[in-house]
Every structure is written in C-alpha cells, then in structure tokens.
Amino acid sequence: MTDTPETLRTALQTALTSHSMLEIDGLHAFEFTLDEMLQIESMDGRERKVWRFSLAQIDSAEFDVKLQSWVINDGNADHRIVVLNAFAASDDDEEDEQG
C-alpha cells in the first residue's frame, strides 16, 4: 500500500468497490461487509472465525506505517487489518488493436 487512505473506513469502502481482500490477524478474509458495522469472516483450518466492529471502532483505528496495516480494537483486544489491493487486467491491448 503506497497511498494510505486517511481512515480505515475509507480503505474498507475502496476495498469493497474494487473487490479487494482483507487480512485480519494473519488470516485471509473470504468475506467482509460494511454497513452499520464491519463484519469479517475467515477460516482458520476448519474453524470459521467472525469479527465484528462498530463504526466508532473503525473510525478510531490507527494506521501502522511500519507494518502497513490498521490496528483496530474490538473492546477486548487489538486486531491487525491489512487491505490487499485487487489487481485488474488492463484493456489497453484491446484498445490498441481496435484503434
């Protein structure tokens, strides 16, 4: 992540629109939603794990520049979230061929 969003909420909204993935506490999240709260789901072996964070907790998250991740507290413990940017194939070759 070279361009760090100002807030975790902004990073999450961008991740949703770009179909990016999240990593939480070292686990890749297979699903996450953001509406009245953030809900993240992941599998740890055969165990399904679910994290839920309020909007206030999201807004108070801090970015760790050294580790390029967000630190968020759920009221019990700190959790580390990494937004993994999705890569999309470019249509540049097709445009050159058509032009």
Gaussian input, Z-matrix of N, CA and C with variables (Angstrom, degrees):
# hf/3-21g

backbone

0 1
 N
 C     1     B1
 C     2     B2     1     A1
 N     3     B3     2     A2     1     D1
 C     4     B4     3     A3     2     D2
 C     5     B5     4     A4     3     D3
 N     6     B6     5     A5     4     D4
 C     7     B7     6     A6     5     D5
 C     8     B8     7     A7     6     D6
 N     9     B9     8     A8     7     D7
 C    10    B10     9     A9     8     D8
 C    11    B11    10    A10     9     D9
 N    12    B12    11    A11    10    D10
 C    13    B13    12    A12    11    D11
 C    14    B14    13    A13    12    D12
 N    15    B15    14    A14    13    D13
 C    16    B16    15    A15    14    D14
 C    17    B17    16    A16    15    D15
 N    18    B18    17    A17    16    D16
 C    19    B19    18    A18    17    D17
 C    20    B20    19    A19    18    D18
 N    21    B21    20    A20    19    D19
 C    22    B22    21    A21    20    D20
 C    23    B23    22    A22    21    D21
 N    24    B24    23    A23    22    D22
 C    25    B25    24    A24    23    D23
 C    26    B26    25    A25    24    D24
 N    27    B27    26    A26    25    D25
 C    28    B28    27    A27    26    D26
 C    29    B29    28    A28    27    D27
 N    30    B30    29    A29    28    D28
 C    31    B31    30    A30    29    D29
 C    32    B32    31    A31    30    D30
 N    33    B33    32    A32    31    D31
 C    34    B34    33    A33    32    D32
 C    35    B35    34    A34    33    D33
 N    36    B36    35    A35    34    D34
 C    37    B37    36    A36    35    D35
 C    38    B38    37    A37    36    D36
 N    39    B39    38    A38    37    D37
 C    40    B40    39    A39    38    D38
 C    41    B41    40    A40    39    D39
 N    42    B42    41    A41    40    D40
 C    43    B43    42    A42    41    D41
 C    44    B44    43    A43    42    D42
 N    45    B45    44    A44    43    D43
 C    46    B46    45    A45    44    D44
 C    47    B47    46    A46    45    D45
 N    48    B48    47    A47    46    D46
 C    49    B49    48    A48    47    D47
 C    50    B50    49    A49    48    D48
 N    51    B51    50    A50    49    D49
 C    52    B52    51    A51    50    D50
 C    53    B53    52    A52    51    D51
 N    54    B54    53    A53    52    D52
 C    55    B55    54    A54    53    D53
 C    56    B56    55    A55    54    D54
 N    57    B57    56    A56    55    D55
 C    58    B58    57    A57    56    D56
 C    59    B59    58    A58    57    D57
 N    60    B60    59    A59    58    D58
 C    61    B61    60    A60    59    D59
 C    62    B62    61    A61    60    D60
 N    63    B63    62    A62    61    D61
 C    64    B64    63    A63    62    D62
 C    65    B65    64    A64    63    D63
 N    66    B66    65    A65    64    D64
 C    67    B67    66    A66    65    D65
 C    68    B68    67    A67    66    D66
 N    69    B69    68    A68    67    D67
 C    70    B70    69    A69    68    D68
 C    71    B71    70    A70    69    D69
 N    72    B72    71    A71    70    D70
 C    73    B73    72    A72    71    D71
 C    74    B74    73    A73    72    D72
 N    75    B75    74    A74    73    D73
 C    76    B76    75    A75    74    D74
 C    77    B77    76    A76    75    D75
 N    78    B78    77    A77    76    D76
 C    79    B79    78    A78    77    D77
 C    80    B80    79    A79    78    D78
 N    81    B81    80    A80    79    D79
 C    82    B82    81    A81    80    D80
 C    83    B83    82    A82    81    D81
 N    84    B84    83    A83    82    D82
 C    85    B85    84    A84    83    D83
 C    86    B86    85    A85    84    D84
 N    87    B87    86    A86    85    D85
 C    88    B88    87    A87    86    D86
 C    89    B89    88    A88    87    D87
 N    90    B90    89    A89    88    D88
 C    91    B91    90    A90    89    D89
 C    92    B92    91    A91    90    D90
 N    93    B93    92    A92    91    D91
 C    94    B94    93    A93    92    D92
 C    95    B95    94    A94    93    D93
 N    96    B96    95    A95    94    D94
 C    97    B97    96    A96    95    D95
 C    98    B98    97    A97    96    D96
 N    99    B99    98    A98    97    D97
 C   100   B100    99    A99    98    D98
 C   101   B101   100   A100    99    D99
 N   102   B102   101   A101   100   D100
 C   103   B103   102   A102   101   D101
 C   104   B104   103   A103   102   D102
 N   105   B105   104   A104   103   D103
 C   106   B106   105   A105   104   D104
 C   107   B107   106   A106   105   D105
 N   108   B108   107   A107   106   D106
 C   109   B109   108   A108   107   D107
 C   110   B110   109   A109   108   D108
 N   111   B111   110   A110   109   D109
 C   112   B112   111   A111   110   D110
 C   113   B113   112   A112   111   D111
 N   114   B114   113   A113   112   D112
 C   115   B115   114   A114   113   D113
 C   116   B116   115   A115   114   D114
 N   117   B117   116   A116   115   D115
 C   118   B118   117   A117   116   D116
 C   119   B119   118   A118   117   D117
 N   120   B120   119   A119   118   D118
 C   121   B121   120   A120   119   D119
 C   122   B122   121   A121   120   D120
 N   123   B123   122   A122   121   D121
 C   124   B124   123   A123   122   D122
 C   125   B125   124   A124   123   D123
 N   126   B126   125   A125   124   D124
 C   127   B127   126   A126   125   D125
 C   128   B128   127   A127   126   D126
 N   129   B129   128   A128   127   D127
 C   130   B130   129   A129   128   D128
 C   131   B131   130   A130   129   D129
 N   132   B132   131   A131   130   D130
 C   133   B133   132   A132   131   D131
 C   134   B134   133   A133   132   D132
 N   135   B135   134   A134   133   D133
 C   136   B136   135   A135   134   D134
 C   137   B137   136   A136   135   D135
 N   138   B138   137   A137   136   D136
 C   139   B139   138   A138   137   D137
 C   140   B140   139   A139   138   D138
 N   141   B141   140   A140   139   D139
 C   142   B142   141   A141   140   D140
 C   143   B143   142   A142   141   D141
 N   144   B144   143   A143   142   D142
 C   145   B145   144   A144   143   D143
 C   146   B146   145   A145   144   D144
 N   147   B147   146   A146   145   D145
 C   148   B148   147   A147   146   D146
 C   149   B149   148   A148   147   D147
 N   150   B150   149   A149   148   D148
 C   151   B151   150   A150   149   D149
 C   152   B152   151   A151   150   D150
 N   153   B153   152   A152   151   D151
 C   154   B154   153   A153   152   D152
 C   155   B155   154   A154   153   D153
 N   156   B156   155   A155   154   D154
 C   157   B157   156   A156   155   D155
 C   158   B158   157   A157   156   D156
 N   159   B159   158   A158   157   D157
 C   160   B160   159   A159   158   D158
 C   161   B161   160   A160   159   D159
 N   162   B162   161   A161   160   D160
 C   163   B163   162   A162   161   D161
 C   164   B164   163   A163   162   D162
 N   165   B165   164   A164   163   D163
 C   166   B166   165   A165   164   D164
 C   167   B167   166   A166   165   D165
 N   168   B168   167   A167   166   D166
 C   169   B169   168   A168   167   D167
 C   170   B170   169   A169   168   D168
 N   171   B171   170   A170   169   D169
 C   172   B172   171   A171   170   D170
 C   173   B173   172   A172   171   D171
 N   174   B174   173   A173   172   D172
 C   175   B175   174   A174   173   D173
 C   176   B176   175   A175   174   D174
 N   177   B177   176   A176   175   D175
 C   178   B178   177   A177   176   D176
 C   179   B179   178   A178   177   D177
 N   180   B180   179   A179   178   D178
 C   181   B181   180   A180   179   D179
 C   182   B182   181   A181   180   D180
 N   183   B183   182   A182   181   D181
 C   184   B184   183   A183   182   D182
 C   185   B185   184   A184   183   D183
 N   186   B186   185   A185   184   D184
 C   187   B187   186   A186   185   D185
 C   188   B188   187   A187   186   D186
 N   189   B189   188   A188   187   D187
 C   190   B190   189   A189   188   D188
 C   191   B191   190   A190   189   D189
 N   192   B192   191   A191   190   D190
 C   193   B193   192   A192   191   D191
 C   194   B194   193   A193   192   D192
 N   195   B195   194   A194   193   D193
 C   196   B196   195   A195   194   D194
 C   197   B197   196   A196   195   D195
 N   198   B198   197   A197   196   D196
 C   199   B199   198   A198   197   D197
 C   200   B200   199   A199   198   D198
 N   201   B201   200   A200   199   D199
 C   202   B202   201   A201   200   D200
 C   203   B203   202   A202   201   D201
 N   204   B204   203   A203   202   D202
 C   205   B205   204   A204   203   D203
 C   206   B206   205   A205   204   D204
 N   207   B207   206   A206   205   D205
 C   208   B208   207   A207   206   D206
 C   209   B209   208   A208   207   D207
 N   210   B210   209   A209   208   D208
 C   211   B211   210   A210   209   D209
 C   212   B212   211   A211   210   D210
 N   213   B213   212   A212   211   D211
 C   214   B214   213   A213   212   D212
 C   215   B215   214   A214   213   D213
 N   216   B216   215   A215   214   D214
 C   217   B217   216   A216   215   D215
 C   218   B218   217   A217   216   D216
 N   219   B219   218   A218   217   D217
 C   220   B220   219   A219   218   D218
 C   221   B221   220   A220   219   D219
 N   222   B222   221   A221   220   D220
 C   223   B223   222   A222   221   D221
 C   224   B224   223   A223   222   D222
 N   225   B225   224   A224   223   D223
 C   226   B226   225   A225   224   D224
 C   227   B227   226   A226   225   D225
 N   228   B228   227   A227   226   D226
 C   229   B229   228   A228   227   D227
 C   230   B230   229   A229   228   D228
 N   231   B231   230   A230   229   D229
 C   232   B232   231   A231   230   D230
 C   233   B233   232   A232   231   D231
 N   234   B234   233   A233   232   D232
 C   235   B235   234   A234   233   D233
 C   236   B236   235   A235   234   D234
 N   237   B237   236   A236   235   D235
 C   238   B238   237   A237   236   D236
 C   239   B239   238   A238   237   D237
 N   240   B240   239   A239   238   D238
 C   241   B241   240   A240   239   D239
 C   242   B242   241   A241   240   D240
 N   243   B243   242   A242   241   D241
 C   244   B244   243   A243   242   D242
 C   245   B245   244   A244   243   D243
 N   246   B246   245   A245   244   D244
 C   247   B247   246   A246   245   D245
 C   248   B248   247   A247   246   D246
 N   249   B249   248   A248   247   D247
 C   250   B250   249   A249   248   D248
 C   251   B251   250   A250   249   D249
 N   252   B252   251   A251   250   D250
 C   253   B253   252   A252   251   D251
 C   254   B254   253   A253   252   D252
 N   255   B255   254   A254   253   D253
 C   256   B256   255   A255   254   D254
 C   257   B257   256   A256   255   D255
 N   258   B258   257   A257   256   D256
 C   259   B259   258   A258   257   D257
 C   260   B260   259   A259   258   D258
 N   261   B261   260   A260   259   D259
 C   262   B262   261   A261   260   D260
 C   263   B263   262   A262   261   D261
 N   264   B264   263   A263   262   D262
 C   265   B265   264   A264   263   D263
 C   266   B266   265   A265   264   D264
 N   267   B267   266   A266   265   D265
 C   268   B268   267   A267   266   D266
 C   269   B269   268   A268   267   D267
 N   270   B270   269   A269   268   D268
 C   271   B271   270   A270   269   D269
 C   272   B272   271   A271   270   D270
 N   273   B273   272   A272   271   D271
 C   274   B274   273   A273   272   D272
 C   275   B275   274   A274   273   D273
 N   276   B276   275   A275   274   D274
 C   277   B277   276   A276   275   D275
 C   278   B278   277   A277   276   D276
 N   279   B279   278   A278   277   D277
 C   280   B280   279   A279   278   D278
 C   281   B281   280   A280   279   D279
 N   282   B282   281   A281   280   D280
 C   283   B283   282   A282   281   D281
 C   284   B284   283   A283   282   D282
 N   285   B285   284   A284   283   D283
 C   286   B286   285   A285   284   D284
 C   287   B287   286   A286   285   D285
 N   288   B288   287   A287   286   D286
 C   289   B289   288   A288   287   D287
 C   290   B290   289   A289   288   D288
 N   291   B291   290   A290   289   D289
 C   292   B292   291   A291   290   D290
 C   293   B293   292   A292   291   D291
 N   294   B294   293   A293   292   D292
 C   295   B295   294   A294   293   D293
 C   296   B296   295   A295   294   D294

   B1=1.4497
   B2=1.5208
   B3=1.2955
   B4=1.4499
   B5=1.5207
   B6=1.3251
   B7=1.4500
   B8=1.5133
   B9=1.3290
   B10=1.4468
   B11=1.5145
   B12=1.3507
   B13=1.4620
   B14=1.5227
   B15=1.3197
   B16=1.4652
   B17=1.5255
   B18=1.3426
   B19=1.4605
   B20=1.5223
   B21=1.3147
   B22=1.4544
   B23=1.5230
   B24=1.3189
   B25=1.4595
   B26=1.5290
   B27=1.3273
   B28=1.4609
   B29=1.5239
   B30=1.3290
   B31=1.4659
   B32=1.5260
   B33=1.3261
   B34=1.4627
   B35=1.5253
   B36=1.3327
   B37=1.4621
   B38=1.5290
   B39=1.3211
   B40=1.4669
   B41=1.5253
   B42=1.3262
   B43=1.4622
   B44=1.5265
   B45=1.3198
   B46=1.4647
   B47=1.5207
   B48=1.3246
   B49=1.4610
   B50=1.5190
   B51=1.3270
   B52=1.4618
   B53=1.5276
   B54=1.3438
   B55=1.4672
   B56=1.5290
   B57=1.3233
   B58=1.4590
   B59=1.5268
   B60=1.3022
   B61=1.4586
   B62=1.5231
   B63=1.3105
   B64=1.4562
   B65=1.5172
   B66=1.3022
   B67=1.4572
   B68=1.5180
   B69=1.3205
   B70=1.4575
   B71=1.5216
   B72=1.3103
   B73=1.4627
   B74=1.5352
   B75=1.3352
   B76=1.4579
   B77=1.5163
   B78=1.3314
   B79=1.4672
   B80=1.5249
   B81=1.3357
   B82=1.4630
   B83=1.5251
   B84=1.3150
   B85=1.4594
   B86=1.5213
   B87=1.3375
   B88=1.4482
   B89=1.5198
   B90=1.3169
   B91=1.4580
   B92=1.5176
   B93=1.3373
   B94=1.4571
   B95=1.5156
   B96=1.3237
   B97=1.4644
   B98=1.5149
   B99=1.3197
   B100=1.4588
   B101=1.5193
   B102=1.3204
   B103=1.4581
   B104=1.5125
   B105=1.3044
   B106=1.4739
   B107=1.5213
   B108=1.3135
   B109=1.4663
   B110=1.5167
   B111=1.3253
   B112=1.4539
   B113=1.5214
   B114=1.3322
   B115=1.4590
   B116=1.5148
   B117=1.3230
   B118=1.4591
   B119=1.5212
   B120=1.3482
   B121=1.4591
   B122=1.5236
   B123=1.3272
   B124=1.4574
   B125=1.5228
   B126=1.3197
   B127=1.4578
   B128=1.5257
   B129=1.3242
   B130=1.4572
   B131=1.5244
   B132=1.3322
   B133=1.4634
   B134=1.5165
   B135=1.3053
   B136=1.4716
   B137=1.5241
   B138=1.3175
   B139=1.4631
   B140=1.5325
   B141=1.3322
   B142=1.4581
   B143=1.5197
   B144=1.3257
   B145=1.4646
   B146=1.5185
   B147=1.3251
   B148=1.4602
   B149=1.5234
   B150=1.3311
   B151=1.4556
   B152=1.5125
   B153=1.3234
   B154=1.4644
   B155=1.5264
   B156=1.3384
   B157=1.4598
   B158=1.5220
   B159=1.3182
   B160=1.4649
   B161=1.5270
   B162=1.3240
   B163=1.4608
   B164=1.5265
   B165=1.3255
   B166=1.4716
   B167=1.5336
   B168=1.3272
   B169=1.4625
   B170=1.5293
   B171=1.3343
   B172=1.4653
   B173=1.5236
   B174=1.3284
   B175=1.4684
   B176=1.5241
   B177=1.3223
   B178=1.4679
   B179=1.5330
   B180=1.3370
   B181=1.4667
   B182=1.5217
   B183=1.3183
   B184=1.4609
   B185=1.5154
   B186=1.3327
   B187=1.4621
   B188=1.5138
   B189=1.3271
   B190=1.4550
   B191=1.5304
   B192=1.3274
   B193=1.4623
   B194=1.5242
   B195=1.3181
   B196=1.4584
   B197=1.5340
   B198=1.3365
   B199=1.4649
   B200=1.5291
   B201=1.3351
   B202=1.4664
   B203=1.5343
   B204=1.3281
   B205=1.4620
   B206=1.5198
   B207=1.3168
   B208=1.4623
   B209=1.5159
   B210=1.3193
   B211=1.4615
   B212=1.5194
   B213=1.3355
   B214=1.4616
   B215=1.5242
   B216=1.3228
   B217=1.4526
   B218=1.5243
   B219=1.3331
   B220=1.4628
   B221=1.5312
   B222=1.3112
   B223=1.4580
   B224=1.5200
   B225=1.3268
   B226=1.4670
   B227=1.5193
   B228=1.3364
   B229=1.4637
   B230=1.5289
   B231=1.3308
   B232=1.4581
   B233=1.5214
   B234=1.3243
   B235=1.4596
   B236=1.5208
   B237=1.3119
   B238=1.4605
   B239=1.5239
   B240=1.3443
   B241=1.4620
   B242=1.5175
   B243=1.3252
   B244=1.4588
   B245=1.5209
   B246=1.3319
   B247=1.4596
   B248=1.5265
   B249=1.3277
   B250=1.4593
   B251=1.5161
   B252=1.3298
   B253=1.4558
   B254=1.5174
   B255=1.3326
   B256=1.4653
   B257=1.5172
   B258=1.3152
   B259=1.4579
   B260=1.5179
   B261=1.3222
   B262=1.4611
   B263=1.5153
   B264=1.3106
   B265=1.4651
   B266=1.5170
   B267=1.2952
   B268=1.4565
   B269=1.5178
   B270=1.3357
   B271=1.4624
   B272=1.5159
   B273=1.3329
   B274=1.4579
   B275=1.5200
   B276=1.3376
   B277=1.4589
   B278=1.5209
   B279=1.3253
   B280=1.4593
   B281=1.5143
   B282=1.3284
   B283=1.4625
   B284=1.5164
   B285=1.3556
   B286=1.4730
   B287=1.5185
   B288=1.3472
   B289=1.4441
   B290=1.5207
   B291=1.3439
   B292=1.4569
   B293=1.5180
   B294=1.3471
   B295=1.4536
   B296=1.4590
   A1=108.50
   A2=117.13
   A3=119.27
   A4=111.34
   A5=117.85
   A6=121.56
   A7=108.54
   A8=116.75
   A9=121.51
   A10=109.97
   A11=118.40
   A12=120.20
   A13=109.94
   A14=115.46
   A15=119.65
   A16=112.14
   A17=117.44
   A18=120.53
   A19=110.00
   A20=115.72
   A21=120.15
   A22=109.89
   A23=117.66
   A24=120.14
   A25=111.00
   A26=116.98
   A27=121.28
   A28=110.92
   A29=116.83
   A30=120.94
   A31=110.91
   A32=117.12
   A33=120.94
   A34=111.20
   A35=116.97
   A36=120.34
   A37=110.46
   A38=116.65
   A39=121.06
   A40=110.41
   A41=117.15
   A42=121.57
   A43=111.38
   A44=116.55
   A45=119.67
   A46=111.51
   A47=117.64
   A48=120.13
   A49=112.32
   A50=117.67
   A51=120.64
   A52=112.41
   A53=117.04
   A54=122.84
   A55=112.17
   A56=115.37
   A57=120.89
   A58=110.20
   A59=115.60
   A60=121.53
   A61=109.80
   A62=114.67
   A63=121.60
   A64=109.02
   A65=113.88
   A66=121.44
   A67=105.41
   A68=116.97
   A69=120.55
   A70=108.67
   A71=115.12
   A72=122.08
   A73=111.83
   A74=115.83
   A75=120.99
   A76=115.20
   A77=118.42
   A78=122.07
   A79=109.98
   A80=116.52
   A81=119.42
   A82=109.46
   A83=115.51
   A84=121.00
   A85=109.07
   A86=116.59
   A87=119.43
   A88=111.34
   A89=116.87
   A90=119.95
   A91=109.89
   A92=114.77
   A93=119.05
   A94=109.18
   A95=114.76
   A96=121.54
   A97=108.54
   A98=114.43
   A99=120.76
   A100=107.39
   A101=115.79
   A102=121.97
   A103=107.54
   A104=119.31
   A105=120.34
   A106=111.24
   A107=116.32
   A108=122.84
   A109=107.88
   A110=115.82
   A111=122.05
   A112=107.35
   A113=115.97
   A114=120.59
   A115=107.55
   A116=115.48
   A117=122.52
   A118=108.02
   A119=116.29
   A120=121.47
   A121=109.35
   A122=115.07
   A123=121.29
   A124=109.02
   A125=115.23
   A126=120.91
   A127=108.33
   A128=115.04
   A129=121.93
   A130=105.68
   A131=115.29
   A132=119.45
   A133=108.46
   A134=116.71
   A135=121.50
   A136=111.81
   A137=116.07
   A138=120.76
   A139=110.72
   A140=116.02
   A141=121.90
   A142=107.94
   A143=115.90
   A144=120.84
   A145=108.76
   A146=115.58
   A147=121.67
   A148=108.12
   A149=115.43
   A150=122.14
   A151=107.49
   A152=116.45
   A153=121.87
   A154=108.41
   A155=114.75
   A156=120.98
   A157=108.80
   A158=115.89
   A159=120.74
   A160=109.36
   A161=115.84
   A162=119.92
   A163=110.88
   A164=117.10
   A165=120.33
   A166=110.46
   A167=117.06
   A168=120.37
   A169=110.77
   A170=116.77
   A171=121.61
   A172=110.08
   A173=115.13
   A174=119.82
   A175=112.91
   A176=117.82
   A177=119.85
   A178=112.12
   A179=117.98
   A180=121.39
   A181=109.94
   A182=115.68
   A183=121.19
   A184=110.28
   A185=115.34
   A186=120.70
   A187=109.65
   A188=115.87
   A189=123.14
   A190=106.98
   A191=116.43
   A192=121.80
   A193=111.00
   A194=116.85
   A195=121.20
   A196=111.53
   A197=117.08
   A198=121.18
   A199=112.90
   A200=116.79
   A201=122.25
   A202=111.67
   A203=115.10
   A204=120.73
   A205=109.79
   A206=114.65
   A207=121.62
   A208=109.48
   A209=116.35
   A210=121.71
   A211=107.24
   A212=114.96
   A213=121.36
   A214=107.90
   A215=116.23
   A216=121.11
   A217=108.48
   A218=116.81
   A219=121.57
   A220=112.54
   A221=116.61
   A222=120.84
   A223=111.87
   A224=115.88
   A225=121.17
   A226=112.96
   A227=115.86
   A228=119.86
   A229=109.76
   A230=115.32
   A231=120.89
   A232=109.58
   A233=115.46
   A234=122.36
   A235=107.24
   A236=116.28
   A237=121.75
   A238=108.88
   A239=116.10
   A240=122.57
   A241=109.06
   A242=115.41
   A243=122.47
   A244=107.08
   A245=116.81
   A246=121.35
   A247=106.73
   A248=115.71
   A249=121.72
   A250=108.18
   A251=116.50
   A252=120.82
   A253=111.65
   A254=115.35
   A255=120.75
   A256=109.07
   A257=115.12
   A258=120.93
   A259=107.99
   A260=115.98
   A261=120.93
   A262=108.92
   A263=115.59
   A264=119.86
   A265=108.95
   A266=115.74
   A267=121.19
   A268=110.16
   A269=116.68
   A270=122.23
   A271=111.22
   A272=118.56
   A273=122.00
   A274=112.49
   A275=118.54
   A276=121.22
   A277=111.40
   A278=116.51
   A279=120.61
   A280=111.27
   A281=117.25
   A282=120.56
   A283=110.55
   A284=116.97
   A285=120.15
   A286=110.91
   A287=116.91
   A288=120.24
   A289=112.04
   A290=116.74
   A291=121.08
   A292=111.17
   A293=118.23
   A294=123.85
   A295=110.85
   D1=109.88
   D2=178.19
   D3=-95.73
   D4=-36.16
   D5=176.42
   D6=-97.97
   D7=105.22
   D8=-177.28
   D9=-86.49
   D10=120.71
   D11=175.76
   D12=-61.97
   D13=155.97
   D14=-178.51
   D15=-67.77
   D16=-30.83
   D17=-178.18
   D18=-135.99
   D19=158.56
   D20=175.31
   D21=-64.07
   D22=-36.97
   D23=-179.79
   D24=-59.66
   D25=-42.76
   D26=176.77
   D27=-62.10
   D28=-43.74
   D29=179.15
   D30=-62.27
   D31=-40.09
   D32=-179.84
   D33=-68.49
   D34=-41.87
   D35=178.78
   D36=-62.62
   D37=-41.01
   D38=176.96
   D39=-64.79
   D40=-41.13
   D41=179.34
   D42=-62.47
   D43=-38.52
   D44=178.95
   D45=-65.50
   D46=-43.09
   D47=-177.72
   D48=-73.72
   D49=-26.79
   D50=-179.39
   D51=-97.81
   D52=3.93
   D53=179.85
   D54=59.20
   D55=37.25
   D56=177.01
   D57=-79.55
   D58=164.27
   D59=177.62
   D60=-104.14
   D61=163.07
   D62=174.02
   D63=-117.03
   D64=155.10
   D65=169.25
   D66=-122.66
   D67=131.55
   D68=177.13
   D69=-128.73
   D70=127.15
   D71=-179.32
   D72=49.76
   D73=38.24
   D74=177.09
   D75=84.42
   D76=-0.87
   D77=179.84
   D78=-108.30
   D79=136.44
   D80=176.25
   D81=-75.09
   D82=130.51
   D83=179.54
   D84=-86.17
   D85=126.64
   D86=178.94
   D87=-86.27
   D88=-14.33
   D89=179.04
   D90=-157.03
   D91=141.04
   D92=171.18
   D93=-151.09
   D94=148.80
   D95=178.43
   D96=-131.06
   D97=153.02
   D98=178.51
   D99=-138.84
   D100=110.44
   D101=173.13
   D102=-141.03
   D103=-105.08
   D104=175.45
   D105=-74.99
   D106=-12.65
   D107=177.50
   D108=-155.86
   D109=167.68
   D110=173.45
   D111=-99.81
   D112=126.11
   D113=174.53
   D114=-122.73
   D115=127.54
   D116=-179.18
   D117=-121.33
   D118=133.94
   D119=178.11
   D120=-121.43
   D121=140.41
   D122=179.54
   D123=-150.28
   D124=164.20
   D125=175.55
   D126=-114.02
   D127=131.95
   D128=174.69
   D129=-117.55
   D130=92.97
   D131=-171.38
   D132=70.59
   D133=-118.75
   D134=177.73
   D135=-99.70
   D136=-1.71
   D137=-175.63
   D138=-94.36
   D139=125.43
   D140=175.61
   D141=-82.57
   D142=129.34
   D143=178.58
   D144=-116.14
   D145=141.22
   D146=179.86
   D147=-132.35
   D148=131.63
   D149=174.69
   D150=-117.52
   D151=141.78
   D152=176.57
   D153=-130.93
   D154=132.83
   D155=179.79
   D156=-131.44
   D157=137.82
   D158=176.53
   D159=-74.88
   D160=165.09
   D161=177.10
   D162=-62.79
   D163=-34.98
   D164=177.97
   D165=-64.42
   D166=-40.12
   D167=178.03
   D168=-66.48
   D169=-38.80
   D170=177.13
   D171=-62.05
   D172=-46.22
   D173=-177.23
   D174=-68.27
   D175=-21.31
   D176=179.58
   D177=-95.27
   D178=0.46
   D179=178.36
   D180=-64.17
   D181=147.34
   D182=-179.77
   D183=-119.16
   D184=143.77
   D185=179.59
   D186=-88.00
   D187=129.42
   D188=177.10
   D189=-95.93
   D190=103.44
   D191=-175.65
   D192=-61.49
   D193=-42.15
   D194=-176.84
   D195=-61.41
   D196=-43.18
   D197=-177.55
   D198=-98.79
   D199=1.32
   D200=178.05
   D201=50.06
   D202=51.90
   D203=-179.50
   D204=-151.17
   D205=164.17
   D206=178.47
   D207=-98.85
   D208=138.78
   D209=175.73
   D210=-108.74
   D211=121.69
   D212=-178.07
   D213=-128.49
   D214=143.65
   D215=-179.10
   D216=-113.12
   D217=131.97
   D218=-179.77
   D219=-94.54
   D220=10.21
   D221=-177.80
   D222=100.42
   D223=-17.85
   D224=179.65
   D225=-117.51
   D226=-35.91
   D227=-175.27
   D228=-157.19
   D229=161.03
   D230=173.16
   D231=-82.35
   D232=144.24
   D233=176.58
   D234=-129.58
   D235=148.62
   D236=-178.64
   D237=-110.37
   D238=124.15
   D239=179.85
   D240=-115.44
   D241=131.56
   D242=174.51
   D243=-117.97
   D244=128.47
   D245=175.35
   D246=-91.82
   D247=117.18
   D248=-178.65
   D249=-95.54
   D250=111.39
   D251=-176.37
   D252=-66.37
   D253=133.75
   D254=177.14
   D255=-79.51
   D256=147.50
   D257=176.83
   D258=-109.78
   D259=135.03
   D260=178.52
   D261=-115.73
   D262=145.29
   D263=177.35
   D264=-68.92
   D265=144.90
   D266=-179.25
   D267=-87.24
   D268=144.99
   D269=176.00
   D270=-94.85
   D271=10.49
   D272=-176.05
   D273=-58.49
   D274=-41.29
   D275=-179.13
   D276=-62.60
   D277=-42.52
   D278=179.49
   D279=-64.68
   D280=-39.60
   D281=179.80
   D282=-66.10
   D283=-39.20
   D284=179.02
   D285=-64.71
   D286=-38.71
   D287=-179.38
   D288=-68.70
   D289=-33.72
   D290=-178.32
   D291=-79.53
   D292=-27.50
   D293=-174.95
   D294=-79.58

